Structures are given as C-alpha cells and as structure tokens.
Amino acid sequence: MSWVLLIIAGLLEVGWAVGLKYTDGFRNLVPSVLVSLAIATSIFLLAVAARHIPIGIAYSAWVGIGAAGTVILGAVLFKEPLSLQKSLCLIILLAAIVGLKISK
C-alpha cells in the first residue's frame, strides 16, 4: 500500500508542476488553489509512504516520477521538445526508480 501512496504522490507532483504553468505566477486564483492543494497532498502522501519505505528510496522515486511525468506532459501539453537524448534519459530515470524499488 505504501508504494501505491507513493505513486499517487508522484502523480500529484506531476499535476502541481504542470499546474504551475496555469497559475500565471499565482495570479490566477483557481489554478493556484488547485496547485497548492496538490502540493500539500503530494507531500502528505510522501510522508505517509515514508513510514514504510526508506526515505532515500521514497524521495528519489517521488522526484523521479514527478520529473519524468512533467517532462512527458510538457511535451504533450506545451509542445516542449522531446529529443532522443531526453527520451533516453527518461528511460534511464524510470529504470532507476524500478531499480530502487526492487533493491529495497
């Protein structure tokens, strides 16, 4: 269950990171409130997951999920370039997250 919470926390991190684009520097109220709620919930779930997952692994996986998801959604939603080099780095990043999980 801890890994499920950690994955949800990572997905929320993707949501708030992408949501920052819509806040216009926290000048748009609704996106700003949603981003703030996503940040708080994501960190809360990370803390709960870290009760049973070593913090080094939990935090690394959380950041990795957030980083990979944000890069992918940045390419899809905002037409940010996704080069072959970036794609290979994302694959390595995801492999590292899986490696952390199985090395526990």
C-alpha positions as CSV (number, residue, x, y, z in Angstrom):
1,M,0.0,0.0,0.0
2,S,2.9,2.4,0.7
3,W,4.1,2.1,-2.9
4,V,0.6,2.9,-4.2
5,L,0.5,6.0,-2.0
6,L,4.0,7.0,-3.2
7,I,2.9,6.6,-6.9
8,I,-0.2,8.7,-6.2
9,A,2.1,11.3,-4.5
10,G,4.4,11.3,-7.6
11,L,1.4,11.7,-9.9
12,L,0.2,14.6,-7.8
13,E,3.7,16.1,-8.1
14,V,3.3,15.9,-11.9
15,G,-0.1,17.6,-11.6
16,W,1.1,20.5,-9.5
17,A,4.3,21.0,-11.5
18,V,2.3,21.2,-14.8
19,G,-0.3,23.3,-13.0
20,L,2.2,26.0,-12.2
21,K,2.0,27.0,-15.9
22,Y,-1.6,27.8,-15.4
23,T,-1.2,29.8,-12.2
24,D,0.5,32.7,-14.0
25,G,2.8,33.2,-11.1
26,F,0.0,32.5,-8.6
27,R,-2.1,35.4,-10.1
28,N,-4.9,33.0,-11.2
29,L,-6.9,32.0,-8.2
30,V,-8.4,28.6,-9.2
31,P,-5.3,27.1,-10.6
32,S,-3.3,28.5,-7.7
33,V,-5.6,26.9,-5.1
34,L,-5.5,23.5,-7.0
35,V,-1.7,23.6,-7.2
36,S,-1.5,24.4,-3.5
37,L,-3.8,21.5,-2.6
38,A,-1.9,19.1,-4.9
39,I,1.4,20.2,-3.3
40,A,0.1,19.6,0.2
41,T,-1.5,16.3,-0.6
42,S,1.6,15.1,-2.5
43,I,3.9,15.8,0.4
44,F,1.5,14.3,2.9
45,L,1.3,11.1,0.9
46,L,5.1,11.0,0.5
47,A,5.4,11.3,4.3
48,V,2.8,8.5,4.9
49,A,4.6,6.3,2.4
50,A,8.0,7.0,4.0
51,R,6.7,5.4,7.2
52,H,7.3,2.0,5.5
53,I,9.7,2.9,2.6
54,P,13.2,4.1,3.4
55,I,13.2,7.9,2.9
56,G,16.1,7.8,0.4
57,I,14.2,5.5,-1.8
58,A,10.8,7.1,-1.3
59,Y,12.0,10.6,-2.0
60,S,14.0,9.5,-5.0
61,A,11.1,7.7,-6.5
62,W,8.7,10.6,-5.8
63,V,11.1,13.0,-7.5
64,G,11.7,10.6,-10.4
65,I,8.0,10.1,-11.1
66,G,7.4,13.8,-10.9
67,A,10.3,14.7,-13.2
68,A,9.5,12.1,-15.8
69,G,5.8,12.8,-15.8
70,T,6.4,16.6,-16.0
71,V,8.8,16.2,-19.0
72,I,6.3,14.0,-20.8
73,L,3.3,16.2,-20.1
74,G,5.4,19.3,-21.0
75,A,6.0,17.7,-24.4
76,V,2.3,16.8,-24.9
77,L,0.6,19.8,-23.5
78,F,3.0,22.6,-24.2
79,K,4.8,21.3,-27.2
80,E,8.2,21.3,-25.4
81,P,10.9,19.5,-27.4
82,L,11.4,15.8,-26.5
83,S,14.7,14.8,-28.2
84,L,16.1,11.3,-28.5
85,Q,18.6,12.2,-25.7
86,K,15.8,13.4,-23.4
87,S,13.8,10.2,-24.1
88,L,16.8,8.0,-23.3
89,C,17.4,9.9,-20.1
90,L,13.7,9.3,-19.1
91,I,14.1,5.6,-19.8
92,I,17.2,5.6,-17.6
93,L,15.4,7.5,-14.9
94,L,12.4,5.2,-14.9
95,A,14.8,2.2,-14.8
96,A,16.5,3.7,-11.8
97,I,13.1,4.1,-10.0
98,V,12.3,0.4,-10.7
99,G,15.8,-0.5,-9.5
100,L,15.3,1.4,-6.3
101,K,12.0,-0.4,-5.7
102,I,13.5,-3.9,-6.2
103,S,16.7,-3.1,-4.2
104,K,14.7,-2.4,-1.0
